[in-house]
Each structure stands twice: as structure tokens, then as C-alpha cells.
Amino acid sequence: MSVFEIGAFLIGLAALFGYINYRFLRVPHTIGLVLIALAASSVLLLVEAVFPAADVDSLITGVLERIDFHETLMHGMLSFLLFAGALHVDFSALRRRYRTIGLLATLGTLVSTLLIAGGTWILAGVAGHPIPFIWALVFGALISPTDPVAVLGIFERVRVPPTLKATLAGESLFNDGMGVVVFTVVLGIAVQGSDPGLLRIGELFVVEVLGGLVLGLIGGFIGYRALLRINDPNLAVLVTLAIVMVGYAVAIRLDVSGPIAMVVAGLFVGNEGMNYAVSEGSGDYLKEFWSLLDNILNSVLFLLIGLEVLIIARTGFTFWVGFIVIPVTVASRWLSVVLGTTLLRRWEIFGNAAVTVLTWGGLRGGIAVALALSLPANEYRPFILSITYVVVLFSIIVQGLTVTRVVERVMPPDPR
């Protein structure tokens, strides 16, 4: 199949499943796509198990095998999704909670990684699937960062105080840099069996995170200056597309964090650019364009997440172990949030409601699946991939569908 045919297949399937959800399920669009794609995949797997010669899933698996999920998301779709998400985030609200965002994105990610690794290592041994602790750390590193695509997509429809929403959005946007550094370091130790040393880890962090920040500021400033001289909405869209595509390509070449660069550039253009550089008409046009692109890419991404079970099932799907790991991931998230908010009580006020919302709203998504799919082929990859997929599905479907009720139940009438 050609690239065009693959794109047509995915867009057509997303439109069909979106229509079915709109008419019958009526759950949030992205969650509905995951549910319907997962149900369709499960039916195909069941038919194939009963009638092995039928080969009913050959068309879909043929498309999925042509798509490198990790490459497609991490070096393609993610740049547009993060820029689009950051474009709509209020920077002033982020600034008011910068301590919380910074601590949760760094220390919180590290604590969660260690807690999840310890719990998974113990449970995997008890369940009869023992793995070395270093590979449990690999799983902890890839599943700990909250997914900005999932978080921003769900919390567009959930009414929470602006500072709390900014905390969730900011943490999910910025903890990718920390998560990628931790994942890269731990995976390197697991594969090569050598400790890179604190100096090398610090160098990797500085290059990845600070390099991404600097690149994002440069890209955002260039975009701001260009938009300042433009009164053509179509050209303004072209400029922002160039910021994203050129900026992410440069980030890949320089080995700095592309996600952080896109977040910073999106915040710059979405706040300084929208307030001072573009006319009201061009600003509205820009926001509508990026919202549309965001919705289309989100639809394809969540569709792929639901269909990816057809590929993962062929690697040795130990899905039931994933169910016993789910409580570990949720509890670890809660403990990391409690630790972070406790350390910050001198400067900021948090209630039990904030801790609950931050815990239950810390969703995992396609980035975790993409990192799991990037693992080298060995005896532990199928297990890690299986439990990652189950945790991500639980996060998107169960947490995503219930987060509104959780917020309504725990938030006081006039929350801070």
C-alpha cells in the first residue's frame, strides 16, 4: 500500500468509528475511537482464533505493519500535537504554579519510576513472569510521565480551577523531557550493562531539556517576529507550520528534546504571539486551524492505539499481568503527587481534592506505547509491551471516562 492509501484507510476508519460513537456510544470522541477500535480488533482476534485459516485481519495488520508507531508518533505527529496543545495553554496560569509543575515533572517522575519499578518487579515474580529489576525500571520510566496528548484532550471538557488545570497541563507538557532522559539512561544500562555515571546523566539531561528549551525559545521568537509583520491568515498558518516542522527536524539533528522545544514554541506563539503579534482575525483563524489539525491527528492516534492490539497480540500478550500492575501505577502516581505537594506547602496551598484530581487526571497514552514498541527485541520486550498497553488502555478508558465524576465529587464549590 502507498502512503496515500494508508492515510486514506486510517482517516476513513477514524471517520467511520467517530460516526458510530457519535450516533450510539456518545462518549468523548477519542475514547470512543479507542473503544470501538479495540472492540473491532478483539472480534478479529477471536475469529482468527476460532478459524485460523480465515485470515480476517490481514488488511488491518498489513497497514499497521507498514506503520512504525514509535517513529510516526515521536518523530511526526507529536510535534504538531504538542504545539497545538501548548498554543491554547494560558502561560500566566502556568507561571502561578511553576514550582508545582517543575517538581512534579522532575522529582515526581523519578519517584514514580522507582515505585512502579519496585512494585512491578515484585508482582511479576509472584505472577510467574520474573524480570530483572533493571527492566522493571525501564517499564517504570516509560509509564511514569503523564501523556500531554491524553491529558489535554480529556481536560478540554472537564471543568476544574484554572490553576489546577494549568498544573496538569504543564506537568504533562514538560515531564516528557525528564521521562525521555530517564528512559534513555535506564534502557542503556539494561541493554549494555554499564553505568553511564552521574556526569553523563547530567550532560544528557542538560542537552535534552535545556537544549529543547533554548531551541523552543528561538523558534517561538522567530515565529513571533514573523507574525508581527503579517496580516494574512493563510501565511500566518504557514509560518506556524514551518516553526513546528523545521524546529522538530532541527531538534532531532541536534539531539535535543523536540517535545520540549514544541511546547515552549507553542506557549510563546499562543501567548505573546496571539496577544501582540497577530490581528484578532488572524489569531482566531490560527487557533481554529490548529484545533482542527489537533482533532484530526488525535483521532488517528487514538484509533491506532485501539488497533495496535492486533500487533501486540502476536508478540506474546500476557494481558492479565497488566491488570495487577494497574494498582501499582495509580498508587505510585498518588504517592509522587503527595510527596510533591507536601514539599511545596510552604509556598502553595493544596487540598485533598487537588491531590485526587492530579492523581486520577495523570493519564498515560500513546507516548508510553511508542516507547515500549521502541524496545529492542529480547525476552522481556513482550511482557513490558503487554503491561504497558493494558495500563494505557485503563488510563484512557477508565480514568478518562470517570475523571469528570471524580472532579465533581471531590472539588469544593469554590476551589482554590
N, C-alpha and C positions, 0 to 999 in steps of 0.2 A: 504494500500500500504506500502511496505517496504521502508526503507531509500534509498536503491539502486534504486528502481523503481521511487521514487520521483526525485532522482538525474538524472536518465535517461530521465524522462519526461521533466525536466527543460532544460537539455543540448540539448536534441533533439529539443525542441521548440525554444531555442535560436539559434541553427544552422539553422533551417528552416526559422525563421524570419530574421536572418542575411543574408541568401541566397536571400530572397525576396528583402531585402533592397539593397543588392549589385547589383542585376540584374535590379531593377526597380526604387527604390526611390533614391539611391545613395546619401544619406545624411550620416553624421557621424554615425558610427556603433551603438553606444549606444543610440543616439537619434532615429535612425531608429527602434531599438528594442522597445523603449517606444511607438513610434507612431503606429507600427504595432500591438503590444500587446494591446494598448489602443483601436485601431480600432476593433480588434477581440473581445475584451471584450464588447465594445459598441454594436456590432452586436448581441452578445449573449444576452445582457440585453434587446435589442429591441425585439428579437424573443421571449424571455421569457415573455415580457410584452404583446405581441400580442397573444401568445399561452402559457398560464401559465402551462398547463399540459405537455408541451414538455420536460421541464427539460433538455434543451440542454447544460447547463453549469455545469452539475453535476460533470463531470470528473475534470475540472479545479478547481472548487470551492472545490472539495474533496481534491485535492492536496494542495491548498492554506490554507485550514483549518487545515491541518496537519503541516503546517509550521508556527512557531511563528516568524513573520517578525522581531520583535524587538530583540528577542533572537538570531536569525540567523545572523542578521547584527551586532548588538552591541557586541555580545559575540562570534562571529565566523568570518564572512567574513571581518569585519572591520580591524581586526588585520593584516591580510595579505595585504589588500588594502592599508592601511596607510604605512606599512613597504615598500611595493613595490613602492609607490609614493615617499616616502622620500628618497629611495635608489638612485633616479635619480635627486634629487634636489642638485644644487650647493650651498654648505654651505657658500662659500665666498661671493656669491651674497646675501644670506640671511643676513650675517653679516653686509654688507654695508647698509642694510635697517632695522636694528634691532629695531630702535626707532619706525619707522612706523608700523612694524609688531606687536610689543608689544602693541602700543597704540590702533591700530585698533582691535586687538584680545581681549583687556580688556575694555577700555573705550568705544570703538566703539560698542562692543557687548551690553554693558549696555545701552548706549544711544539709539541704535536701538530697544532694548527690550521695553524701556519706550515709545518711539514714536509709535511703532507698536501697543502696548497695548492701548494707548490712542486713536489712530485712529480707531482701530478695535472696541473698546468699544462704540465709538460714532456711527460708521456706523452700527454696529449690532443692536443698539437700533432703529435707523432710519429705518432699513430694517425689523423690526418686530421680530428680534431674540435677544432680550436683554440678556446679560450675565453680571455677576458681574465683576467688574474691576480686581479682583484677577485672574479670569480665563482668562481674556484678557491678563494679564501679563504672564500667563502660555503659551499662544499661542505666545506672543512676544518672550519669552525665547527660545522656541523650534525652531522658524523660523528664528531668527536673525543670529546665526552662519552660515557662509558660509560653504558649504559641500566640504571637500577636495577631495572626490572621483569624484564629478561632475566637480569641478574646474580643477583638474589635468588632467582629461580625456579630457576636451574640449580644454584646453590651450596647449596640446601637439601639436595641429595642427595650433595654432594661432601665428603669428609672432609679438611679442612685444619685447621691450627692455629687456635685461636680468634682470635688477634691478626691473622693473615693474612686470615682470613675477614672480620673486622671492618674491615680496611683496604679490601678490595674493596667491601664493602657501604657503608661510609662514604663512600668516594670517589664511588661511583655515585649515592648519595643526594644528595650535596652539589654535585657538579660541574654539575648542571643549571642552577643559578643563574648560574654563570660562563659556561656554554655559551650560555644564552639571551641574556645581555648581549653576548657576543662576536658571536653570530649577528645580533642586532638591529642592532648598530653596523655590522657589515660589510655587511649587506643594505641598510641605509640609505644607505651610501656607494655601493654598487653601483647602486641604483635612482635616487638623487637626484644622485649625482656630487659630493657635497660632504662635506668632512671635518668631523665634529661637534666636533672639538677634544678635548684631554685633559680639560678641565674638565667637559664634557658627558658624556664617557665615565665619568669618576669619579662624577659625580652619578647616572648611570644605574645604575652598579654599587652604590652606596650604597643607593639607593632600592629596587632589586630585591632585593639579597641581605640587607642589614641590615633592610630593611622586612619581608622574609619571616621573618627570624629573630625579630624582635620580635613579629610577629603570631602566629607559631607558639608562642612562649612564653606569650603572653596566652591563646591558645586552649587550650593544654595545661594552664595553671594553672587556668583556669575549669573545664575538664573534671575536673581532679584534685579541686578543691574540691567539685564536684557529686557525684562518685563517692564522696567521703569520707562523704557523708550518705545513701548509697543502699545498700540490701541487697536490691534487686530486680534480678535478672539482665536481665530484659527492658527495664527502664527504663535500666539501665546501657548496654545496646546502643544504645538510642535517643539517649542523651546523646552517645555517641561518634559516631554518625551525624550528629548536629547539629554537633559540632565540625568534622567534615570538610566538610559541605555549606555551612554558614554561613561557616566560615573561608575556604574556597576562593572563595566568592562575594564576600566582603569583599576578598580579595586581588586579584581581578580588578578590582573597583571602584577600589581604591587604587593599582593598577598596581605591586604588589609581587609578589615571587616566590611564587606559590601552591605550587609543588612544595616549596620550602624550608620554607614555613610548615607544610605537612602532615608533612614529615619531623620537624621539631622537635616538633610537637604529638604525633606518634606515639611519638617517643622519650620524651617527658615522661610520657605516659599509660602506655606499655608498661613503663617502669621505675619511676618514682616512684609512679604510679597503681597498678600491679599490686602493688608491694611494700608500700604503706602505706595506700592508699585503699579498695580493694575486698576483699571476703572471698575466700577461696580458691575457693569455688564460683562466685561471680560472675566472678572472674578467669578461671577455666577456660572458662566459658561465653562470655565476651568473646573470648578467643583462638580458640575453636572457630568462633564466628560470623565473625570477620574472616578466618580461614583459609579457610572455605567461600566467602565473598564474593570473596576474593583468587583462589581457584582458578577460580571461575566467570568472573570478569572476565578473568583471564589466558587462559582458554580462548577467549573471544570475541575478545580482542585478537590472539592468535597465529593464530586462524582468519582474521581479517581481513587479517593480513599475508600469509598464503598466497594469499588470493583477490584481493588488490589488484593482482596482475599483470594481471588482466583489464582493469583501468582504465589502468594504466601502459602496457600494450602499445599502447593507442590514441594515446598521446602521441608515439610515435616511439621505440621501445625499442631503444637501442644497447647491448644487454646485454654484448656481447663486450668492450667497453672496460672495463666494470666488473671483469672478471676480471684485467685487467692493473693495475687500481688496488688490488686486494686486497693485494698485497705491500707497496705503499706505506703503506696504513693500518696493517698489522701492524708493519712496521718503524718507523713513526713512533711507534706506541704503545710499542714496546720502547725506543726512544731517549728518549722522555719519562720512562719509568719509570726507566731507568738514570740519567738526569740527576737526577731527584728523589731516588732512593735514595743516590746519590753525595754530594749536598749534605747529606744527613742522617746520614751515617755517624758523625759526631762524637757524636750523641745516641742513635742506634738501630742495631741490628745487622741486616744483610740478607745473605742468601746468594744464590748464583746461582739456587737453587730459587725463592726468593721473587720475584725479578725475572721468572723464566719464568712462574710462576703468575699474577702481576699482569698480565703481557703477554697471555697466552693467555686469561685469565679476564676481560679487559676487553671484554665483549660489547657490541655495538650492537643496537638493537632498534627497537620501534615509534616511539619519540620521534624518531629520525632520519628515518624515513619521513614522520611527521606534519609535521616542519619542512620537508622537501623538498616535500611537497604544498602547503604554505602559500606557496611562492614565487609571485611574480606571473607571469602569462603573458608569456613572451618567448622568444627563440630559444635561450636557454641552459637553460631550465627542463627540457625533455625529457631533455637529456643528464645534468644533475645528478640528476634523479629516477631515471633508469635506473641510473646507477652507485651511487647510494645504496641502491637496492633490492637490487642484486647483493651489495654489501658486507654489508648487513644479513642477507640470506639465508645468506651464507657464515658470518657470525658466529654466527647462531643454530644452523644445521645442523651445519657442520663443527666450529667451535670448541666449540659446546655438546655435541656427541656425543663429542668427544675429550678434553675438559678433565679428565675423571676419570682417563683413562690418563696424561695429561701429569702430573697431580699425583702419581699413584702412582709414576711413573718418576723424577721429579726430587726429591721430598721425601725427606729423610733419615729414618731410623727414629724419631729423637727430635728433631723440628724445633723451632726456637725460635719 
